[in-house]
Amino acid sequence: MDNIIINKEEWKHILVYIEYHHNKVHPISYQLIGKAYELASSSGYKIYGIVIGKNVILSKEQLRNYPLKKVFLYETEEEYFKSDLYEKIFSNSIRKIKPSVVLIGGTPEGRSLSPRISTEFKTGLTADCTELILNEDTNLVQIRPAFGGNIMAQIITPDARPQLATVRYNVMKPIEPIFQDEIEFVREEYHPNDSKLTILEASPIPKTKGIAEQDILVVAGKGVKKKEDLVMLEELASILDGELGSTRGLVEKGWMRSDKQIGLSGHSVRPKLLITCGVSGSVQFMAGIGGADNIIAINTDPDAKIFNIAHYPICGDLYEIIPELIKIIKK
């Protein structure tokens, strides 16, 4: 295949794919805008956004106080995501804007869309990034766990543009809507017939508060000796008005459901309080809880890696500490 030579000077700024469903901006979009703002602050780049969907005009009020230079709005006839149509719209916007960096949420929609964009532009794509840094050469350093979570890989796309990265929900910190600069909102046209897909029927799944949205979490690790011992941790979670989650190890044992798994191989979380019980702290697990406001870690191993990020490390036996903690809280 012939090498495609890119003039990187022509590719500038940052484009954020702003996911939009049922008249609401998806929360992950605010997290992406927050990271884009950090990257823009160090590079002088501007931040652009693209919104595709039905009633996109309603997104204007939701985005008004965020650090966006310009937002492109594409009104669709249908409510639901069509991968081929969205890819064509998004690709055409990228050709117009020529962004150096494109950020997409690691949602089902984003995971469907991003490889199509990567293929269209013959550029690299790094999925589920935990950190993003722009270096002096305008190369985006895309950091993510690799080789089973044993290393943190640093990936760059030096010879192609745009640089594509997806970020999982709750990995990046959302930015506060405190900006006063006026955003330019631009209504754009497209050809509705570009889609070959027809949605015959849609059955939305009822929205429930999942483990990723909980404010308080108790997390069980391999330090839990028997499945029956989870009852003790469930009680602690219950009296704290929280939820019990687990590491991958307990899910693989069949002790916990996969929807309760925390870490990059499960759910990334940003609770106000997280209590880990018998969790050693793999790279993937710690990357998935880095946004927690307060982490209490209980482990008998003084060298457990989880202690490196815990706000309150407790070196002790969870079978002694948890019952006492439950008693104190009940009082």
C-alpha positions in Angstrom: 0.0 0.0 0.0 1.3 3.5 -0.9 2.4 5.6 2.1 0.1 8.6 2.6 2.0 11.7 3.5 0.2 14.0 5.9 1.1 17.7 6.4 0.6 17.9 10.1 0.6 21.7 10.0 -2.8 21.5 8.2 -4.3 19.5 11.0 -5.0 21.5 14.1 -7.3 21.8 17.1 -9.5 19.2 18.8 -12.8 17.8 17.8 -15.1 16.1 20.4 -17.9 13.8 19.4 -20.7 14.9 21.7 -23.0 12.0 22.1 -26.7 12.9 22.2 -29.7 10.8 23.1 -33.4 11.6 23.8 -32.7 15.4 24.0 -29.8 15.0 26.4 -26.0 15.2 26.1 -24.4 12.0 27.4 -22.4 12.6 30.6 -19.3 11.2 28.9 -19.2 14.1 26.6 -18.5 16.5 29.5 -15.6 14.3 30.5 -14.2 14.4 27.0 -14.6 18.2 26.9 -12.7 18.4 30.2 -9.8 16.4 28.8 -9.9 18.4 25.6 -9.7 21.6 27.6 -6.5 20.3 29.3 -5.0 19.4 26.0 -6.0 22.8 24.4 -4.5 24.7 27.4 -1.1 23.2 26.7 -1.2 23.5 22.9 -3.1 26.6 22.0 -5.6 24.4 20.1 -9.3 25.3 19.9 -12.1 22.8 20.8 -14.8 22.0 18.4 -17.8 19.8 18.9 -20.2 17.8 16.7 -23.7 16.7 17.7 -25.8 14.3 15.6 -29.3 13.4 16.4 -32.9 14.4 16.7 -33.8 17.8 18.3 -30.1 18.7 18.4 -31.0 22.3 18.8 -31.8 21.5 22.5 -28.2 20.7 23.1 -27.3 24.4 22.8 -28.5 25.2 26.3 -26.7 22.2 27.7 -23.4 23.1 26.1 -23.5 26.9 26.5 -21.1 27.3 29.4 -18.4 24.9 28.2 -15.1 25.8 26.6 -16.1 25.1 23.0 -15.2 27.4 20.1 -17.7 26.0 17.6 -20.3 23.2 17.6 -21.7 21.7 14.5 -25.3 20.5 14.7 -26.7 17.8 12.5 -30.4 17.2 12.8 -31.6 13.6 11.9 -35.1 12.4 11.1 -34.9 9.5 13.5 -34.0 9.2 17.2 -31.7 6.2 17.0 -28.1 5.8 16.0 -27.4 4.6 12.4 -23.7 3.7 12.1 -23.3 4.2 8.4 -25.1 7.6 8.4 -23.3 8.9 11.5 -19.9 7.8 10.0 -20.5 9.7 6.8 -21.6 12.9 8.7 -18.7 12.6 11.1 -16.2 11.9 8.3 -17.3 14.9 6.3 -17.0 17.2 9.4 -13.5 15.9 10.0 -12.5 16.7 6.4 -13.9 20.3 6.9 -12.3 21.0 10.3 -9.1 18.9 9.9 -8.6 18.4 13.6 -5.3 17.0 14.9 -7.2 15.2 17.7 -10.6 13.5 17.7 -12.0 12.3 21.1 -14.9 9.8 21.2 -16.6 8.2 24.2 -16.0 4.5 24.8 -19.8 3.8 24.7 -21.5 1.3 22.5 -22.2 4.1 20.0 -18.6 5.3 20.2 -17.2 1.9 19.8 -19.2 1.3 16.7 -18.3 4.7 15.2 -14.6 5.1 16.0 -13.2 2.1 14.0 -15.2 3.3 10.9 -13.6 6.7 11.2 -10.2 5.1 11.7 -10.6 3.1 8.5 -11.9 6.0 6.5 -8.9 8.1 7.3 -6.3 5.3 7.4 -5.2 6.4 10.9 -4.6 4.8 14.2 -7.2 4.4 17.0 -6.4 3.7 20.6 -9.4 2.4 22.6 -10.1 2.9 26.3 -7.4 5.4 27.1 -6.8 6.2 30.7 -4.7 9.3 30.0 -4.0 11.6 27.1 -1.0 14.0 26.6 -0.1 16.3 23.7 3.7 16.4 23.2 5.7 19.2 21.6 5.4 17.6 18.2 1.6 17.7 18.4 1.6 13.9 18.8 -1.1 12.7 21.1 0.4 10.3 23.6 -2.4 7.8 24.3 -1.9 5.8 27.5 -3.8 2.6 28.3 -3.1 -0.7 30.1 -1.7 -3.5 27.9 -0.6 -7.1 28.2 -3.2 -8.0 30.7 -2.8 -4.8 32.6 0.8 -5.5 33.5 2.1 -2.3 31.7 0.8 1.1 30.8 1.4 1.4 27.0 2.1 4.8 25.5 0.9 4.9 21.9 1.3 7.6 19.3 0.2 8.1 15.7 3.1 10.2 14.3 2.5 9.9 10.6 -1.3 10.1 10.3 -4.1 12.5 11.1 -6.5 12.8 12.8 -5.3 11.1 16.0 -8.3 9.1 17.3 -8.8 8.0 20.9 -11.8 6.6 22.8 -12.1 7.1 26.5 -14.3 5.0 28.8 -17.1 6.5 30.9 -15.9 7.9 34.3 -12.2 7.6 33.5 -11.8 11.4 32.9 -13.0 14.1 35.2 -15.9 16.2 33.9 -15.4 19.9 33.5 -17.6 22.4 35.3 -19.9 24.7 33.2 -18.3 27.9 34.3 -17.2 29.4 31.0 -18.7 32.6 29.6 -17.2 32.8 26.1 -19.9 32.7 23.4 -20.0 29.5 21.4 -20.8 29.5 17.7 -23.5 26.9 16.9 -23.7 26.0 13.2 -26.6 24.0 11.7 -25.2 21.7 9.0 -26.9 19.8 6.2 -26.4 16.3 5.0 -28.1 13.7 2.7 -30.6 11.5 4.7 -30.4 8.9 2.0 -26.8 8.2 2.9 -28.0 5.4 5.2 -28.7 1.9 4.0 -30.1 1.0 7.4 -33.8 0.9 8.3 -34.9 0.7 11.9 -38.0 -1.5 12.0 -38.5 -1.5 15.8 -36.8 -0.1 18.9 -37.2 -1.4 22.4 -35.3 0.9 24.8 -34.0 -0.8 27.9 -35.3 0.9 31.1 -32.7 3.2 32.6 -31.5 2.1 36.0 -28.8 3.4 38.3 -25.9 1.1 37.5 -22.8 0.5 39.6 -20.9 3.3 37.6 -23.4 5.9 38.9 -23.2 4.9 42.6 -21.9 7.5 45.1 -20.8 4.9 47.6 -19.2 1.5 46.7 -17.8 -1.4 48.7 -15.5 -3.6 46.6 -14.7 -7.2 47.3 -11.4 -8.7 46.2 -9.6 -12.0 46.4 -9.0 -11.5 50.1 -12.6 -12.6 50.6 -12.2 -16.3 51.5 -15.7 -17.7 50.8 -18.7 -16.7 48.7 -20.8 -16.6 51.9 -18.6 -13.9 53.3 -19.9 -11.5 50.8 -23.0 -11.2 52.9 -21.0 -9.2 55.4 -19.8 -6.8 52.7 -23.3 -6.5 51.3 -24.5 -5.4 54.8 -21.8 -2.7 54.9 -22.8 -1.5 51.5 -26.5 -1.5 52.5 -26.1 0.5 55.7 -24.0 3.1 53.8 -26.8 3.3 51.2 -24.2 2.1 48.6 -23.6 -0.9 46.3 -21.3 -3.9 46.5 -19.0 -4.4 43.5 -16.0 -6.7 43.0 -12.8 -7.3 41.1 -12.5 -9.5 38.1 -11.2 -12.4 40.2 -14.5 -12.9 42.0 -16.5 -12.6 38.8 -14.4 -15.3 37.2 -15.1 -17.5 40.3 -18.8 -17.0 39.7 -19.3 -15.3 43.1 -20.3 -12.0 41.6 -22.2 -11.0 38.4 -20.2 -9.3 35.6 -22.3 -6.1 35.8 -20.8 -5.6 39.3 -17.2 -5.8 38.1 -15.1 -2.7 38.6 -12.0 -1.8 36.7 -11.1 -1.2 33.1 -12.3 -4.7 32.2 -15.6 -3.9 33.9 -16.9 -0.5 35.0 -14.9 2.6 35.6 -16.3 4.5 38.6 -16.1 7.9 40.2 -17.9 7.5 43.6 -17.6 9.9 46.5 -16.5 7.0 48.8 -15.0 3.7 47.8 -14.0 1.0 50.3 -11.9 -1.9 49.0 -11.8 -5.1 51.0 -9.0 -7.6 50.2 -8.2 -5.9 46.9 -4.5 -6.0 46.0 -4.8 -3.4 43.2 -4.0 -4.5 39.6 -3.2 -1.8 37.0 -6.6 -2.2 35.3 -8.5 -2.1 38.6 -6.7 1.1 39.8 -7.2 2.8 36.5 -10.9 2.2 36.8 -11.2 3.8 40.2 -8.8 6.7 39.8 -11.7 9.2 39.9 -13.0 8.3 43.3 -13.0 11.2 45.8 -12.1 9.1 48.8 -10.6 5.6 48.8 -10.4 3.4 52.0 -8.3 0.3 51.3 -8.3 -2.7 53.7 -5.6 -5.3 53.1 -3.4 -7.5 55.2 -0.4 -7.0 52.8 1.5 -3.8 53.7 2.9 -3.8 50.1 -0.4 -4.0 48.4 -0.4 -1.7 45.4 -3.9 -0.4 46.3 -2.3 1.5 49.2 -0.4 3.7 46.7 -3.6 5.5 45.7 -5.7 5.0 48.8 -6.5 8.1 50.8 -7.0 6.0 53.9 -4.9 2.8 53.8 -5.7 0.3 56.5 -3.3 -2.7 56.9 -5.4 -5.3 58.7 -7.8 -8.2 58.4 -11.1 -7.3 56.8 -12.7 -10.1 58.8 -11.9 -8.1 62.0 -12.3 -4.6 60.6 -15.6 -4.9 58.7 -17.7 -6.3 61.6 -16.4 -3.5 63.9 -17.1 -0.9 61.2 -20.7 -2.1 60.8 -21.2 -1.9 64.6 -19.9 1.7 64.7 -22.0 2.8 61.8 -25.2 1.2 63.2 -24.7 3.1 66.5 
